[in-house]
């Protein structure tokens, strides 16, 4: 299972890749070495190599900073004691949210108790 922070991810800001790994018995798998190769649709454009660090309970995290919106491939390789597993996933990266300059959107309503 994987996710990103922020969700959904946007380009131009750091994106944390979060991966949860379980073993064959469906228990959290710790002590792995996990590498991620991130590229845009299988090209070398903006390619990054990241080592994910274990944070416990089968969870691993690594940070990438992607340069444009679109579909990005994430190739994960997990290694432990000579055994290797691979997983491929894709994340959709969007544009960063536009800052709002319209103060009318911040109106607050308060109900007075009677």
C-alpha positions, 0 to 999 in steps of 0.5 A: 500500500502506498500514498503521498503527502500531500495528497494529491501531490503537486509539483514544485514542492516536496512530496513524501512517498509513503509505503507500507510493506507486509510479509507473506503472513500479512505482518508489517515488514521492518528491516528492509532496504527500499529504493525508489526510482521515480521518472515521468512515464518511463523516460529520464525526464526529472528522474530521481533515485530515493532511498526510503527510510523505515519508520516502524510498523512496516512503514517507509518514507522518502522525499522527492521534488518533482518538476511538472504535472503528469503521470510519474512511475515509481519503481520500488525495490525492497531488499532483505538478506539477499531476497529482492522484491519489486513493485511498480506504481504510478502517481498523478502529480498536479499543479500547485494550488493557486493562492487566493487573493479574494478575502470574501472567501474567508467569511465566518458565520456565528450563531448567537445563542438565545 
